[in-house]
Amino acid sequence: MNSENVDDPITLRDYSWITEDGKIDEVSFCKSFVASNPIKCVNGIFYGMDGVVEIENLRADIYQLICEVLTNGVAKKVDNLIEALKLETHTKELPLELDRIHVVNGSLLSEWEF
């Protein structure tokens, strides 16, 4: 694995999701994508650490990852991968952390008791 820019999902190139015949294994792709981009899907909306993740941004990120592998039907495959990501990251509701308040540059932990 390349140690440069490992936090950037576009430069992190883990191609374990490509099958021997050059196709994309959707389940492996989703697991790899979520490992480097922690997201959850609630009611069809993706959420990341910074809030709502726009579908168009996800589409662009996925396109950048797969355009080197696929040359035909890329837009349709991106849509299929978005749907697979919805299934992979589906949760009924986001877990609430009642001991913290999230702010722009971090989280404020409450250390008091009721």
ZAFISE-98913 format. One record per residue: x, y, z of N, C-alpha, C in turn; residue in one letter. Coordinates in Angstrom, 2 decimals, always signed. Atoms other than C-alpha are relative to their C-alpha. Layout:
BEGIN
+---------+---------+---------+---------+---------+---------+---------+---------+---------+------+
|     n.u |     n.v |     n.w |    ca.u |    ca.v |    ca.w |     c.u |     c.v |     c.w | rest |
+---------+---------+---------+---------+---------+---------+---------+---------+---------+------+
|       X |       Y |       Z |       X |       Y |       Z |       X |       Y |       Z |    A |
...
+---------+---------+---------+---------+---------+---------+---------+---------+---------+------+
END
This chain:
BEGIN
+---------+---------+---------+---------+---------+---------+---------+---------+---------+------+
|     n.u |     n.v |     n.w |    ca.u |    ca.v |    ca.w |     c.u |     c.v |     c.w | rest |
+---------+---------+---------+---------+---------+---------+---------+---------+---------+------+
|   +0.84 |   -1.17 |   +0.00 |   +0.00 |   +0.00 |   +0.00 |   +0.88 |   +1.24 |   +0.00 |    M |
|   -0.71 |   -1.26 |   +0.08 |   +1.19 |   +3.47 |   -0.82 |   -0.24 |   +0.78 |   +1.28 |    N |
|   +0.15 |   -0.71 |   -1.26 |   +1.85 |   +5.41 |   +2.38 |   -0.30 |   +1.48 |   -0.19 |    S |
|   +0.28 |   -1.40 |   +0.25 |   +1.33 |   +8.78 |   +0.71 |   -1.50 |   +0.22 |   -0.06 |    E |
|   +1.39 |   -0.42 |   +0.07 |   -2.05 |  +10.47 |   +1.26 |   -0.98 |   -1.12 |   +0.31 |    N |
|   +0.89 |   +1.11 |   -0.30 |   -3.66 |   +7.43 |   +2.87 |   -1.37 |   +0.46 |   +0.49 |    V |
|   +1.30 |   -0.50 |   -0.44 |   -6.45 |   +9.65 |   +4.24 |   -0.87 |   +0.44 |   -1.16 |    D |
|   +0.73 |   -0.44 |   +1.17 |   -7.49 |  +10.67 |   +0.73 |   -0.53 |   -1.22 |   -0.76 |    D |
|   +0.54 |   +1.21 |   +0.62 |   -9.90 |   +8.06 |   -0.69 |   +0.32 |   -0.10 |   -1.49 |    P |
|   -0.29 |   +0.03 |   +1.42 |   -9.02 |   +9.06 |   -4.24 |   +1.40 |   -0.54 |   -0.26 |    I |
|   -1.36 |   +0.48 |   +0.24 |   -5.31 |   +8.32 |   -3.85 |   +0.25 |   -1.36 |   +0.65 |    T |
|   -0.13 |   +1.32 |   -0.60 |   -5.83 |   +5.20 |   -1.70 |   -0.49 |   -1.03 |   -1.00 |    L |
|   +0.35 |   +0.93 |   +1.07 |   -5.77 |   +2.52 |   -4.38 |   +0.12 |   -1.45 |   +0.46 |    R |
|   +0.07 |   +1.40 |   -0.39 |   -6.77 |   -0.82 |   -2.93 |   -0.84 |   -0.70 |   -1.05 |    D |
|   +0.70 |   +0.63 |   +1.11 |   -7.66 |   -2.87 |   -5.98 |   -0.40 |   -1.44 |   +0.29 |    Y |
|   +0.41 |   +1.36 |   -0.34 |   -8.62 |   -6.04 |   -4.09 |   -1.42 |   -0.28 |   -0.45 |    S |
|   +1.39 |   +0.15 |   +0.43 |  -12.18 |   -5.45 |   -5.33 |   -0.13 |   -0.27 |   -1.49 |    W |
|   +0.04 |   +0.33 |   +1.42 |  -11.23 |   -6.17 |   -8.94 |   +0.21 |   -1.51 |   -0.14 |    I |
|   -0.09 |   +1.45 |   +0.19 |  -11.84 |   -9.78 |   -9.98 |   +1.07 |   -0.32 |   -1.05 |    T |
|   -1.03 |   +0.43 |   +0.96 |   -9.42 |  -11.80 |  -12.09 |   -0.38 |   +0.31 |   -1.44 |    E |
|   +0.42 |   -0.31 |   +1.36 |  -11.51 |  -11.15 |  -15.18 |   -0.24 |   +1.49 |   -0.23 |    D |
|   +0.04 |   -1.45 |   +0.17 |  -11.35 |   -7.37 |  -14.63 |   -1.32 |   +0.65 |   +0.37 |    G |
|   +1.28 |   -0.56 |   -0.43 |  -14.83 |   -6.88 |  -13.16 |   +0.11 |   +0.47 |   +1.44 |    K |
|   +0.01 |   -0.53 |   -1.36 |  -15.72 |   -5.10 |   -9.95 |   -0.87 |   -0.87 |   +0.89 |    I |
|   +0.74 |   +0.72 |   -1.03 |  -16.76 |   -7.18 |   -6.94 |   -0.63 |   +1.07 |   +0.88 |    D |
|   +0.67 |   -1.10 |   -0.68 |  -19.39 |   -4.83 |   -5.51 |   +0.11 |   -0.08 |   +1.53 |    E |
|   -0.08 |   +0.14 |   -1.46 |  -19.31 |   -6.24 |   -1.97 |   +1.40 |   +0.38 |   +0.49 |    V |
|   -1.37 |   -0.34 |   -0.40 |  -15.51 |   -6.02 |   -1.76 |   +0.27 |   +1.49 |   -0.18 |    S |
|   -0.17 |   -1.43 |   +0.23 |  -15.60 |   -2.52 |   -3.27 |   -0.61 |   +0.79 |   +1.15 |    F |
|   +0.68 |   -0.72 |   -1.07 |  -18.13 |   -1.36 |   -0.67 |   +0.76 |   -0.09 |   +1.32 |    C |
|   -0.75 |   +0.17 |   -1.26 |  -16.16 |   -2.81 |   +2.24 |   +1.29 |   +0.82 |   -0.02 |    K |
|   -1.23 |   -0.78 |   +0.13 |  -12.95 |   -1.20 |   +0.95 |   -0.30 |   +1.50 |   +0.07 |    S |
|   +0.37 |   -1.41 |   +0.03 |  -14.67 |   +2.14 |   +0.31 |   -0.37 |   +0.50 |   +1.39 |    F |
|   +0.44 |   -0.40 |   -1.34 |  -16.29 |   +2.25 |   +3.75 |   +1.15 |   -0.03 |   +1.00 |    V |
|   -1.17 |   +0.04 |   -0.88 |  -13.00 |   +1.29 |   +5.42 |   +0.79 |   +1.29 |   -0.06 |    A |
|   -0.76 |   -1.25 |   +0.13 |  -11.40 |   +4.45 |   +4.05 |   -0.90 |   +1.24 |   +0.06 |    S |
|   +0.97 |   -1.10 |   -0.05 |  -14.59 |   +6.60 |   +4.12 |   -1.14 |   -0.41 |   +0.93 |    N |
|   +1.05 |   +0.46 |   -0.91 |  -16.64 |   +5.92 |   +7.27 |   -1.30 |   +0.78 |   -0.24 |    P |
|   +1.30 |   -0.60 |   +0.26 |  -20.24 |   +6.60 |   +6.24 |   -1.09 |   -0.95 |   +0.47 |    I |
|   +1.20 |   +0.76 |   -0.34 |  -23.70 |   +5.44 |   +7.29 |   -1.12 |   +0.52 |   -0.89 |    K |
|   +1.15 |   -0.38 |   +0.79 |  -26.94 |   +5.48 |   +5.33 |   -1.26 |   -0.16 |   +0.85 |    C |
|   +1.24 |   -0.01 |   -0.76 |  -30.16 |   +6.43 |   +7.12 |   -1.08 |   +0.57 |   -0.90 |    V |
|   +1.11 |   -0.43 |   +0.86 |  -33.39 |   +6.63 |   +5.11 |   +0.48 |   +0.48 |   -1.36 |    N |
|   -0.48 |   -0.33 |   +1.33 |  -31.43 |   +6.78 |   +1.85 |   +0.94 |   +1.19 |   -0.06 |    G |
|   -0.91 |   -1.16 |   -0.06 |  -29.20 |   +9.68 |   +2.99 |   +1.30 |   -0.46 |   +0.66 |    I |
|   -1.31 |   +0.36 |   -0.55 |  -25.48 |   +9.19 |   +3.55 |   +0.47 |   +1.06 |   +0.98 |    F |
|   -0.58 |   -0.88 |   -1.00 |  -23.85 |  +10.65 |   +6.64 |   +1.44 |   -0.41 |   +0.26 |    Y |
|   -1.39 |   +0.23 |   -0.34 |  -20.14 |  +11.00 |   +7.30 |   +0.30 |   +0.69 |   +1.32 |    G |
|   -0.40 |   -0.64 |   -1.26 |  -18.17 |  +12.41 |  +10.20 |   -0.35 |   +1.48 |   +0.03 |    M |
|   +0.29 |   -1.43 |   +0.06 |  -18.94 |  +15.95 |   +9.00 |   -1.44 |   +0.30 |   -0.36 |    D |
|   +1.41 |   -0.22 |   +0.31 |  -22.66 |  +15.48 |   +8.39 |   -0.42 |   -0.71 |   -1.28 |    G |
|   +0.56 |   +0.58 |   +1.21 |  -24.62 |  +14.78 |   +5.22 |   +1.06 |   -0.05 |   -1.10 |    V |
|   -0.90 |   +0.17 |   +1.15 |  -22.60 |  +13.42 |   +2.29 |   -0.87 |   +0.05 |   -1.25 |    V |
|   +0.79 |   -0.16 |   +1.21 |  -24.01 |  +14.59 |   -1.02 |   +0.26 |   -1.16 |   -0.95 |    E |
|   -0.11 |   +1.12 |   +0.94 |  -24.71 |  +11.80 |   -3.52 |   +0.93 |   +0.35 |   -1.16 |    I |
|   -0.85 |   -0.39 |   +1.15 |  -23.00 |  +13.76 |   -6.31 |   +1.48 |   -0.05 |   +0.37 |    E |
|   -1.39 |   +0.11 |   -0.45 |  -19.80 |  +13.94 |   -4.26 |   +0.43 |   -1.46 |   +0.07 |    N |
|   -0.30 |   +1.43 |   -0.04 |  -19.96 |  +10.19 |   -3.65 |   +0.18 |   -0.55 |   -1.42 |    L |
|   -0.09 |   +0.45 |   +1.39 |  -20.59 |   +9.60 |   -7.36 |   +1.35 |   +0.38 |   -0.60 |    R |
|   -1.29 |   -0.47 |   +0.54 |  -17.52 |  +11.68 |   -8.26 |   +1.16 |   -0.79 |   +0.59 |    A |
|   -1.08 |   +0.77 |   -0.64 |  -15.33 |   +9.85 |   -5.72 |   +0.06 |   -1.42 |   -0.57 |    D |
|   +0.04 |   +1.36 |   +0.53 |  -16.47 |   +6.45 |   -6.96 |   +0.47 |   -0.02 |   -1.45 |    I |
|   -0.43 |   -0.07 |   +1.40 |  -16.00 |   +7.48 |  -10.58 |   +1.53 |   +0.07 |   -0.08 |    Y |
|   -1.46 |   -0.13 |   +0.00 |  -12.41 |   +8.53 |   -9.83 |   +0.68 |   -1.32 |   +0.32 |    Q |
|   -0.58 |   +1.29 |   -0.38 |  -11.77 |   +5.12 |   -8.27 |   -0.13 |   -1.05 |   -1.09 |    L |
|   +0.22 |   +1.09 |   +0.95 |  -13.25 |   +2.97 |  -11.01 |   +0.32 |   +0.34 |   -1.45 |    I |
|   -0.22 |   -0.38 |   +1.39 |  -12.48 |   +4.97 |  -14.17 |   +1.28 |   -0.62 |   -0.58 |    C |
|   -1.22 |   +0.65 |   +0.48 |   -9.05 |   +3.34 |  -14.37 |   -0.22 |   -1.48 |   -0.31 |    E |
|   +0.28 |   +1.42 |   +0.17 |  -10.65 |   -0.10 |  -14.34 |   -1.04 |   -0.23 |   -1.09 |    V |
|   +1.08 |   +0.12 |   +0.99 |  -13.84 |   +0.34 |  -16.39 |   +0.07 |   +1.12 |   -1.01 |    L |
|   +0.06 |   -1.04 |   +1.03 |  -14.16 |   +2.18 |  -19.66 |   -1.38 |   +0.06 |   -0.64 |    T |
|   +1.36 |   +0.02 |   +0.55 |  -17.72 |   +1.21 |  -20.69 |   -1.00 |   -0.17 |   +1.12 |    N |
|   +1.06 |   +0.12 |   -1.00 |  -20.90 |   +1.62 |  -18.68 |   +0.39 |   +0.50 |   +1.37 |    G |
|   -0.51 |   -0.49 |   -1.28 |  -19.12 |   +3.60 |  -15.99 |   -1.10 |   +0.67 |   +0.82 |    V |
|   +1.05 |   -0.72 |   -0.74 |  -22.09 |   +5.81 |  -15.05 |   -0.99 |   -0.99 |   +0.62 |    A |
|   +0.92 |   +1.01 |   -0.53 |  -24.37 |   +2.79 |  -14.64 |   +0.64 |   -0.76 |   +1.16 |    K |
|   -0.70 |   +0.72 |   -1.06 |  -21.75 |   +0.99 |  -12.54 |   +0.11 |   +0.88 |   +1.25 |    K |
|   -0.05 |   -0.92 |   -1.14 |  -21.34 |   +4.09 |  -10.33 |   -1.34 |   -0.02 |   +0.72 |    V |
|   +1.32 |   +0.05 |   -0.62 |  -25.11 |   +4.08 |   -9.74 |   -0.23 |   -1.32 |   +0.73 |    D |
|   +0.13 |   +1.31 |   -0.66 |  -25.03 |   +0.35 |   -8.95 |   +0.81 |   -0.03 |   +1.30 |    N |
|   -0.84 |   -0.02 |   -1.20 |  -22.19 |   +0.92 |   -6.47 |   -0.59 |   +0.90 |   +1.09 |    L |
|   +0.69 |   -0.86 |   -0.98 |  -24.11 |   +3.77 |   -4.80 |   -1.11 |   -0.81 |   +0.69 |    I |
|   +1.07 |   +0.82 |   -0.57 |  -27.06 |   +1.40 |   -4.32 |   +0.58 |   -1.09 |   +0.91 |    E |
|   -0.65 |   +1.01 |   -0.83 |  -24.72 |   -1.30 |   -2.98 |   +0.52 |   +0.63 |   +1.30 |    A |
|   -0.46 |   -0.71 |   -1.20 |  -23.21 |   +1.26 |   -0.57 |   -1.16 |   +0.28 |   +0.96 |    L |
|   +1.17 |   -0.22 |   -0.86 |  -26.70 |   +2.07 |   +0.69 |   -0.31 |   -1.25 |   +0.80 |    K |
|   +0.26 |   +1.25 |   -0.69 |  -27.18 |   -1.59 |   +1.54 |   +1.10 |   -0.32 |   +1.01 |    L |
|   -1.14 |   +0.30 |   -0.87 |  -23.69 |   -1.99 |   +3.03 |   +0.01 |   +0.86 |   +1.26 |    E |
|   -0.12 |   -0.95 |   -1.11 |  -23.96 |   +1.08 |   +5.27 |   -1.34 |   +0.30 |   +0.68 |    T |
|   +1.34 |   -0.27 |   -0.54 |  -27.69 |   +0.94 |   +6.09 |   -0.04 |   -0.18 |   +1.51 |    H |
|   +0.27 |   +0.09 |   -1.43 |  -28.64 |   +1.62 |   +9.67 |   -1.34 |   +0.66 |   +0.25 |    T |
|   +1.34 |   -0.56 |   -0.26 |  -32.05 |   +2.36 |  +11.17 |   +0.08 |   +1.42 |   +0.52 |    K |
|   -0.21 |   -1.36 |   -0.51 |  -30.78 |   +5.39 |  +13.04 |   +1.44 |   +0.14 |   +0.46 |    E |
|   -1.37 |   -0.26 |   -0.43 |  -27.51 |   +7.01 |  +13.94 |   +0.10 |   -0.15 |   +1.52 |    L |
|   -0.16 |   +0.14 |   -1.44 |  -26.16 |   +6.13 |  +17.37 |   +0.20 |   +1.37 |   +0.65 |    P |
|   -0.12 |   -1.27 |   -0.71 |  -26.56 |   +8.99 |  +19.81 |   +1.09 |   -0.12 |   +1.06 |    L |
|   -1.04 |   -0.07 |   -1.03 |  -23.62 |   +9.96 |  +21.98 |   -0.40 |   +1.13 |   +0.93 |    E |
|   +0.57 |   -1.00 |   -0.89 |  -25.26 |  +11.74 |  +24.88 |   +1.02 |   +0.70 |   +0.87 |    L |
|   -1.03 |   -0.60 |   -0.85 |  -21.96 |  +12.57 |  +26.58 |   +0.87 |   +1.00 |   -0.76 |    D |
|   -0.83 |   -0.94 |   +0.78 |  -20.66 |  +14.92 |  +23.85 |   -0.84 |   +0.91 |   -0.87 |    R |
|   +0.60 |   -0.97 |   +0.91 |  -21.52 |  +17.94 |  +21.80 |   +0.99 |   +0.18 |   -1.15 |    I |
|   -0.88 |   -0.11 |   +1.17 |  -20.12 |  +17.98 |  +18.26 |   +0.02 |   +1.44 |   -0.49 |    H |
|   -0.20 |   -1.34 |   +0.54 |  -18.69 |  +21.26 |  +17.03 |   +0.89 |   -0.12 |   -1.23 |    V |
|   -0.73 |   +0.03 |   +1.27 |  -16.85 |  +22.21 |  +13.84 |   +1.38 |   -0.62 |   +0.12 |    V |
|   -1.38 |   +0.47 |   -0.10 |  -13.35 |  +21.44 |  +15.09 |   +0.21 |   -1.13 |   +1.01 |    N |
|   -0.16 |   +1.13 |   -0.92 |  -14.04 |  +18.47 |  +17.37 |   -1.25 |   -0.27 |   +0.79 |    G |
|   +1.12 |   +0.32 |   -0.87 |  -16.24 |  +17.25 |  +20.18 |   +0.30 |   +0.46 |   +1.42 |    S |
|   -0.13 |   -0.43 |   -1.39 |  -16.81 |  +18.69 |  +23.62 |   -0.62 |   -1.10 |   +0.86 |    L |
|   +0.46 |   +1.09 |   -0.86 |  -17.06 |  +15.86 |  +26.16 |   -0.53 |   +0.56 |   +1.30 |    L |
|   +0.53 |   -0.43 |   -1.30 |  -19.28 |  +16.35 |  +29.17 |   +0.51 |   -0.96 |   +1.06 |    S |
|   -0.54 |   +0.83 |   -1.08 |  -17.74 |  +15.12 |  +32.39 |   -0.82 |   +0.18 |   +1.27 |    E |
|   +0.83 |   -0.19 |   -1.16 |  -20.53 |  +16.08 |  +34.72 |   -1.04 |   -1.12 |   +0.07 |    W |
|   +1.02 |   +1.01 |   -0.21 |  -23.17 |  +13.80 |  +36.19 |   -1.31 |   +0.67 |   +0.34 |    E |
|   +1.33 |   -0.53 |   -0.31 |  -26.88 |  +14.32 |  +36.51 |   -0.50 |   -0.62 |   +1.28 |    F |
+---------+---------+---------+---------+---------+---------+---------+---------+---------+------+
END
